Amino acid sequence: MNYLNAIFWDYPEFTHEETLRAFLKRNHNSKLYSWMMTRFLEYGRVVDSLHYFTIDEIAKYLPKLKMASYTLKKWKRLIEVYGKH
């Protein structure tokens, strides 16, 4: 099963890892990159999110991302536990 289908059900072009990685590389430090990270954090599994984004990178972007309060709380806790100490 392709786990990317759960994250990008409405954007089938992003359900291919090569396409997704190329998009992330081209759009690093842009609003599109933040949007993509938000999609992962909201709809993806933690293990899948960490496959594309480091915990430190997520910590850096998290204050700027618009997401559900539950998701924000979950990721703050993950960063607290698994981030750099």
N, C-alpha and C positions, 0 to 999 in steps of 0.2 A: 504494500500500500504506500502511496506517495503522501507523506505527511504534509507536504506543501499544499495539497488540495484543501486542507482544513484552514489554512491561513489565507490562501488566495483563491477561494472558490469563485470569486467574481473577476479575477485577473488570471486566466489560464496560462498566459505567457510566462508567468512567474512560477509555475509549477514544475519548471525544468531548472535543475540546480545550476547548470552552466549559464543560462540566461539570467538567473537571479544574481549569481556572483558577478557577472559582467555589469549588470545594472548597478549593484552596490558599489563596485569599483569606480564606475563612471560618475556616480552621483554622491560620492563621499563629501561630507561637509555641506550638504544642501538640504532643503526642506523635504525633498523626495527621500533622502536617506533617513531623516527623522520619521517620515511617514511610514517607511518600510519597517523601521525598528518598532514603531508603535504597533503595527500589524502583528509582528512576531510576538511582542510582549503580551498583547491582548488575546490573541487567538492561538498561538503556538504553544507547544510544550516547552518547558524550561530547557530541556536538553537540546531541542531544535534551535531555540533562540541563541543558546551559547555556542552552537555550531557556526553561527554567522557573526555573532557579536561577542566581544570579550566582556567579562563582568565589569571591568574598569571603564570600558567604553559605554556600557549601559548606565553606569553610575554617573558618568559625565553628562549624558543626554537626558537622563530621567527627569530632572527638574523642569526641562523645557517641553516634555511630551504631554499631550493631552490624552488622558486615559481614565478608565473607571477607577474609583477610589479603592476598590478591592484589589485591582491589578497593581496599582501604585503601592499599596501597603505590602503586597506579596513581594514585589521586586525590591522594595526598600529593605525588607527582611533578608532576602537572598543576598543582597549586596553587603549587608551588615555581617552575615555569617560567612560568606565566601569571598568577599572582596579583600583587598590588601589591608593589613592591620598595622 
